[in-house]
Amino acid sequence: MADYDVVLLVEQALSTADAARIHSLHESLEDPVTYHVLLPVDDAAARVEAAMGSLPSSELLGAPGVLANSADLAAVEDDARDRAKKALADTLAALTSAGATATGQLVEDPIEALAAKVKEVDGREAIILTRPHVVAGFFHVDWTAQARRKLGVPVLHLLEHETFDEQAGEGEGIQGF
């Protein structure tokens, strides 16, 4: 039997429920399943959301940019890396406790890393687990849209903390426009 390799791209640590939900997608497979978790060091979505939120005040009011020295930037980068390491360790622990076999790594460029990992492990599918990004999804610049254009494997996009029914529109999930 050959491993059925699934590459997961996550924005933040998986909850126990999210890990169980992902593992449940593959429980009926006879081949052993290995999850390869990729977690970006910096949260691109949060960066975009923060930039959009600050745009009106800086553009309309002419607010000056915030300057930081290199020591401050290094501290922020170290903090981001430490938070990402913890989130990755928590994610691997959640998957393991759900009965899954998982490896993981921190990445800088999420879509390039996803494509490289799928190729490296001969991944059978990719799963991207994110918070809902209304703006990014609307303009098709989100990770899932980018991955679908780049990969030759099925790409499943799941929303954190929502059951399959909720995502299908039977619960809290995202409603149509």
Disulfide bonds with the S-S distance in Angstrom:
none
